[in-house]
Amino acid sequence: MLWIAILGGPLIMMGQHDRSEALFHYFRLEDQVPETHLLRLIEKHISFAFVRQQLKDRYSEMGRPSIDPELLLRILLIGYLYGITSERKLVEELRMHLAWRWFTGLGFDQEIPHHSTFSKNRHGRFQESKLFEQLFEQIVRQCVEVGLVEGKHLSVDGSFVEASGWQFRGGQCREGKSYSTGAVSGSGTGQAHRA
């Protein structure tokens, strides 16, 4: 080994990382999401069980199965928590985030719903009633009740509406509990910024 002394100390050889893409990756999404991550806390404390029960009359017993309404609400909740008001952008970001995929239950081999699915549901199946919006508000209300979110406004479909929940502020939940990666703080207008 050859050492060359320079004023600050010995000179060492620079390493180089070679990028190679493996054909298969062996890991579980479950193992990649820290216990203190916001979405893991929501998964632990918030029940989505009521969604299917309240929507069962809106779906047929026959025909091609729809996209799971709980999945749609989970994706919309991610958009709300992380301040992503564009459904197109939300779907693009969902492709890249391990914790988001874990929270939605979407593996890498599963197709992410097309961004137009959200507006088709809002302006089609649920246009006559506010049921889908009410279900979303019930989920946010649960988050508020356990101290995971607090807030004033929420942007839905480009319009500001009063919300019963608001994002994190300053690195702690409303109850002062710490959280980890990905938590956000709200500006009070439905837009969120990384803390």
C-alpha positions as CSV (number, residue, x, y, z in Angstrom):
1,M,0.0,0.0,0.0
2,L,1.4,3.4,-0.9
3,W,0.8,6.3,1.4
4,I,1.5,9.8,0.3
5,A,1.8,12.4,3.1
6,I,0.3,15.8,2.4
7,L,0.1,18.7,4.8
8,G,-3.2,17.5,6.3
9,G,-2.3,13.8,6.6
10,P,-2.1,10.7,4.5
11,L,-3.9,10.7,1.1
12,I,-6.2,7.7,0.6
13,M,-7.8,6.3,-2.5
14,M,-11.3,7.5,-3.3
15,G,-14.0,4.8,-3.5
16,Q,-16.5,4.7,-6.2
17,H,-20.0,3.2,-5.9
18,D,-21.1,1.3,-9.0
19,R,-24.8,1.5,-9.7
20,S,-26.2,-1.8,-10.5
21,E,-29.9,-2.7,-10.6
22,A,-30.8,-6.0,-9.2
23,L,-33.4,-8.1,-10.9
24,F,-35.0,-9.0,-7.6
25,H,-35.0,-7.3,-4.2
26,Y,-35.8,-9.2,-1.1
27,F,-37.3,-7.1,1.7
28,R,-40.6,-6.5,3.4
29,L,-42.2,-3.1,3.3
30,E,-43.2,-3.7,6.9
31,D,-39.6,-3.7,8.0
32,Q,-38.8,-0.4,6.2
33,V,-41.3,1.8,8.1
34,P,-40.1,3.0,11.6
35,E,-42.4,2.4,14.5
36,T,-42.7,6.1,15.1
37,H,-43.6,7.0,11.5
38,L,-46.8,9.1,11.2
39,L,-48.5,6.5,9.0
40,R,-47.6,3.6,11.3
41,L,-49.2,5.6,14.2
42,I,-52.3,6.2,12.1
43,E,-52.5,2.5,11.2
44,K,-52.2,1.6,14.9
45,H,-54.8,4.1,16.2
46,I,-57.3,4.6,13.3
47,S,-59.9,2.2,12.2
48,F,-61.0,2.1,8.5
49,A,-63.4,-0.8,9.2
50,F,-66.5,1.3,8.9
51,V,-65.8,2.3,5.3
52,R,-66.9,-0.9,3.6
53,Q,-70.0,-1.2,5.8
54,Q,-71.2,2.3,5.0
55,L,-70.5,2.0,1.3
56,K,-71.9,-1.5,0.6
57,D,-75.2,-0.2,-0.7
58,R,-73.4,1.9,-3.3
59,Y,-71.8,-1.1,-5.0
60,S,-73.3,-4.0,-7.0
61,E,-73.0,-7.7,-5.9
62,M,-72.1,-8.6,-9.6
63,G,-69.8,-7.4,-12.2
64,R,-66.2,-6.3,-12.2
65,P,-64.9,-5.4,-8.8
66,S,-64.2,-1.7,-8.2
67,I,-61.1,-0.2,-6.7
68,D,-61.3,-0.7,-2.9
69,P,-62.9,2.5,-1.5
70,E,-60.7,2.1,1.7
71,L,-57.6,2.2,-0.6
72,L,-58.9,5.5,-2.2
73,L,-59.5,7.0,1.2
74,R,-56.1,6.0,2.5
75,I,-54.5,7.6,-0.6
76,L,-56.5,10.8,-0.1
77,L,-55.5,10.8,3.6
78,I,-51.8,10.7,2.5
79,G,-52.4,13.6,0.2
80,Y,-54.1,15.6,3.0
81,L,-51.3,14.8,5.5
82,Y,-48.5,15.7,3.1
83,G,-50.1,18.7,1.5
84,I,-50.5,17.2,-2.0
85,T,-53.6,18.7,-3.5
86,S,-53.2,17.3,-7.0
87,E,-54.4,13.8,-7.4
88,R,-52.1,13.3,-10.3
89,K,-49.1,14.4,-8.2
90,L,-50.3,12.2,-5.3
91,V,-50.3,9.1,-7.6
92,E,-46.9,9.9,-8.9
93,E,-45.4,10.3,-5.4
94,L,-47.1,7.1,-4.2
95,R,-45.0,5.2,-6.7
96,M,-41.8,6.3,-4.9
97,H,-42.5,6.2,-1.2
98,L,-42.1,3.0,0.7
99,A,-44.1,4.1,3.7
100,W,-47.0,5.3,1.6
101,R,-47.1,1.9,-0.2
102,W,-47.0,0.1,3.1
103,F,-49.9,2.3,4.5
104,T,-52.0,1.6,1.4
105,G,-51.2,-2.0,1.2
106,L,-49.9,-1.7,-2.3
107,G,-46.9,-3.9,-3.1
108,F,-44.5,-3.1,-5.9
109,D,-46.3,-5.6,-8.2
110,Q,-49.7,-4.0,-7.6
111,E,-51.1,-1.3,-9.8
112,I,-51.7,2.1,-8.3
113,P,-55.2,3.6,-9.1
114,H,-55.2,6.1,-12.0
115,H,-55.5,9.7,-10.8
116,S,-58.8,10.1,-12.6
117,T,-60.3,7.4,-10.4
118,F,-60.7,9.9,-7.6
119,S,-62.6,12.5,-9.5
120,K,-64.7,9.8,-11.2
121,N,-65.8,8.6,-7.8
122,R,-66.3,12.1,-6.4
123,H,-68.3,13.4,-9.5
124,G,-69.9,10.0,-10.4
125,R,-70.8,7.4,-7.8
126,F,-70.9,9.9,-4.9
127,Q,-72.0,13.0,-6.7
128,E,-75.6,12.9,-5.3
129,S,-74.5,12.5,-1.7
130,K,-71.7,13.7,0.5
131,L,-71.0,10.2,1.7
132,F,-67.4,9.8,0.5
133,E,-66.5,13.3,1.9
134,Q,-68.2,12.3,5.2
135,L,-66.2,9.1,5.4
136,F,-63.0,11.1,4.8
137,E,-64.0,13.6,7.5
138,Q,-64.7,10.7,9.9
139,I,-61.2,9.3,9.3
140,V,-59.7,12.8,9.9
141,R,-61.9,13.1,13.0
142,Q,-60.4,9.9,14.4
143,C,-56.9,11.3,13.8
144,V,-57.9,14.4,15.7
145,E,-59.4,12.5,18.6
146,V,-56.2,10.5,19.2
147,G,-54.0,13.6,18.9
148,L,-52.3,12.8,15.5
149,V,-53.6,15.8,13.6
150,E,-55.3,19.2,14.3
151,G,-56.4,21.9,12.0
152,K,-58.6,24.5,10.3
153,H,-58.8,24.1,6.5
154,L,-58.5,21.5,3.9
155,S,-58.2,21.9,0.1
156,V,-60.5,19.6,-1.8
157,D,-60.6,19.6,-5.6
158,G,-59.0,23.1,-5.6
159,S,-61.5,24.7,-3.2
160,F,-60.9,25.5,0.4
161,V,-63.4,23.9,2.8
162,E,-63.5,23.9,6.6
163,A,-61.8,20.8,7.9
164,S,-62.0,19.0,11.2
165,G,-58.3,18.2,11.1
166,W,-55.0,19.9,10.5
167,Q,-51.5,18.7,10.1
168,F,-48.6,18.4,12.6
169,R,-46.8,21.4,13.9
170,G,-43.1,21.8,14.9
171,G,-42.2,18.1,15.3
172,Q,-44.8,17.0,17.8
173,C,-48.3,15.8,17.8
174,R,-51.0,17.9,19.5
175,E,-50.4,15.8,22.6
176,G,-46.7,16.5,22.5
177,K,-45.7,13.0,21.3
178,S,-42.7,12.9,19.0
179,Y,-43.1,11.5,15.5
180,S,-40.5,10.7,12.8
181,T,-40.0,11.0,9.1
182,G,-42.5,12.6,6.8
183,A,-44.6,14.5,9.3
184,V,-45.8,17.9,8.2
185,S,-46.9,21.2,9.6
186,G,-49.9,23.1,8.3
187,S,-50.2,26.8,7.3
188,G,-53.9,26.8,8.2
189,T,-54.9,26.9,4.5
190,G,-54.7,23.3,3.7
191,Q,-51.2,23.6,2.3
192,A,-48.6,21.6,4.2
193,H,-44.9,22.1,4.4
194,R,-42.3,19.6,5.6
195,A,-41.3,20.3,9.2
